[in-house]
């Protein structure tokens, strides 16, 4: 296989995914692939199932049916050592950052290394410092999460997600709660990491500015359709989609009022 073909190879495949709760189906027969090295965005209106889909992709939830293949291995059916091996290939940043408030940034980033490796403490500290340096936080290793800004907490959470050198990073609403300037700085960091480290990103967001700034490709979920209603370059979808709801979303237009007699 040549380099170009390797780069375009799917590293994540979702096949026939059915997701829901208590017999209520939220997503029906969802199929898509994420290519190696791309920044892939899952978007849609509130309640469409974006975060639900992400949680199925990282193995937190079991689907009603279907597969989620991570680098060719099904995280849905994997158990024991096989599942643990899959989990080392992914890193996750949750919407809140989910840093442990009683630990320093260094200790937070070191946690995955303590869980999944047999390295000694100096080696783990060195790796944690290197990851914090990648996100511009090397000088804050000894700080507690409460002592830094929200944007810095998000960057520290990304550093922790990178601790095991994963092939794929899953980010849930990374810009949530951030001001426009901090959001733009986070977008630039994501693009830089994707370019320099060749990490595949799967990102859930509905922030249009971020979508246009970071994504190579998007899928758009819709609550009524219980699945994907658009896929591709967000700018192309904005300008050429034949689905009025898709164009409306990307152009940030209000829904037309319903006329009454």
N, C-alpha and C positions, 0 to 999 in steps of 0.2 A: 504494500500500500504506500503511495507517495505521500508527501507531507501535506499537500492540499486536501487529499482525501481523508487523512487522519484528522486534520483540523475540523472537517465538516461532519465527522462521525458523531452520532448521537451518544451522549454520555448519560442522559436521563430519558427514559421512555415511560409514558403513562398509557396503559392499554386497557380500554373498556372499563374505566373506573366508575363505580357507582358508590356514592357517599351520602350518608344521612344519619339520622338519629331516631331511635324508637319507631322504626318503620317508615319514617318520613324522608323521602328521597330529596336531597338538595342538588346533587349533581348526578346526571344520568349519562352513561356511556361516553365518558370523556377520554379523548385520545390526542396526544401530542408528543413531540420529542424536543429535547433541548440539546443543541449541538455543543460539542466540546469547545470551550474557550469563549462562548458568547455571553453577553449580558441579556438575560431573558426575563421579561417582566410579565407578571400576571396582574391584570387590572380589571376594573369593573366597578359598578355602583355598590354602595354599602349593602350588605346582606346577600351578595351574589355568590358567596362561597369561596372568596379568594384565600382567606386564612385557613379555612377548612381544607381546601385543596393542598396548601402548603404543609399542613400538619399530617396529611396522609402521605405526602411525598417524603417526609423525614421519619415516618414510621411511628409517630405519636398516636395516630388513629388507625384502626383497621377498617378497610373499606367493606361495603356490602358485597362487592364483586370487583374483579379486575386486578391488574398488576401495576407495580411501580418498580421499574428496573433501574438500578443505580449501577452504572458501568457494567451492565449485563446481568446483574444479580437482583433477584426479586426481594425487595425489603419486606413485602407483605408476608411471604411464606418462610423467610429465613428465620432460623432459631439458633440459640446458643452462640457458638464461636463464629458461625457464618454471619449471623446478624451483627455481632460485635465488629467483625471485619468490615462490613458495609458501613457501619456508623463511623468508623475511623476515616472514611473517604469523604465525609460531609462535615461542614461546620454550620452552626445556626446562630443567627442574631435575632432575638425576639424583640417585639415592638418596644417594650419598655427598656430594653438593654439587659434587664434581669441580672445585673451585677449583685454580688453578695455584699451588703452594706457593712458587714463586720470584717471584711477583708480588704487589703490594699489592692490597687490595680494589678500589681505584680502577682499577688496571691490569686486573684481572680483568673488571670490569664494562665497561671500555672496549673489550675485545677484539672483540665483535661489531660495534661501530661502525667499528673499523679494517678489519674484513673486508668489511663490506657498504656502507660509505658513503665519500664523498670529503670529509668534513668535516675542518677543520683541528684541530690538537691542542687548542687552548683550547676549541673548541666541543664536542669529544668529552669532555673533562674535565668541562665544565659539565653535560652530559647525564648522565655517570656519577655525578657528585655528587648530582644531582637524584634518580636512581634509588635511590642509597644512602639518601638522606633519606626516601624513601617507605617504606623498611623499617626506619627508625630507626637507621641506621648512618652517618650523615653525619660524625660525630665520629671514625670509624674508617677514613677513606679511606686513610690511610698505613700502616695495620696489615697485617701478613702474616697469611694464614689460620691459621698456627700460634699466633698471638698472641691469637686470639679463641676463644670457646666453640663447641661443636658447633651450638647453636641459632643463634648469630650467623652461622656459616658457611652454614647453610641459608638464612638471610635474605639473605646476600650473593649466594648462588646464584640466588635469586629476582630480586634486583636485576639481575643479569647477564642473566637470561632476559627481563627487561623492557626491555633496552637499546634495542631497535629498535622499541619501541611495538607489540608484536605484538597480534593480535586474540585469540589463544588461547595459554594457558600450560599446558604439560603438566608435571605434577609426579609423579615416581616415588618413592613411599614417603617423603613429606616428614617424617613424624614418626619415622622409623626411628632408633633409638639415642638418642632424647631422653627426658628425664624428663617426668612428667605435667604439671608446671607449664609447662615450656618448650614442650611439645606444644600445650597450651592457648593459649599466647601465639601460636604459629605459626598455629593454627586461626583465632584472632581476626584476625591479619594477613591471611590469605587471604580471609576474609569482608569485611574492610574494603576490600581492593584490588578485589574483585569488585564491591562496591557503589559505590565512588567512581570507579573507572576503567572500569567496565562491561566488564571483561575476562572472556572465557569460560575457565573452568578445567576441565581434564580431569586427574583425580587418581587414581593407583593407590595403594590402601592397604587394609590389613585391620584397622586400628585402630578399634574400634567407637566409642570416645569421639569420635574425629575425624569418623567417618562421620556420626554423629548431629549433630555441631556444625556441619559445613560444607556438607553435600550438599543440593542441591535435588532431585537424582534420582540413582539408582544403577542399575548393571547388575551382576548376580552371575554369575560364571563358575563352571563346574564341570568338573573334570578328566574325570569319567566321561561326562558329556554332550558334552564337547568343544565347549562353547559356553555360551550364556546360558540360565540357568534361572529368572531373576527380574529384573524391571525395575520401578522406581517409587520412591516415598518409602520410605526405610528403616524408619521407624516403622510405616508401614502394612504393609510386608512382614513385619516382626517380629510384628505382631498378627493379621494376617489371611491370610498365605500358606497355600495348601493343600499346599505342599511341606514335609515335615517337616525336611529338611536345611536349608532356608532359615530356618525358624523357629528351628532349633537354633543356627545360626550367629549370628543377630541376638540371641538370648537368651544366648549364650555358655554353652551347655550341652554337657556331655560326651556323646559317643556312647554309646548304651546297649551294655553288654557282650553278646556273643553267648553264649547259653546252650548248654551242652553236656550231653549225656545222662550 
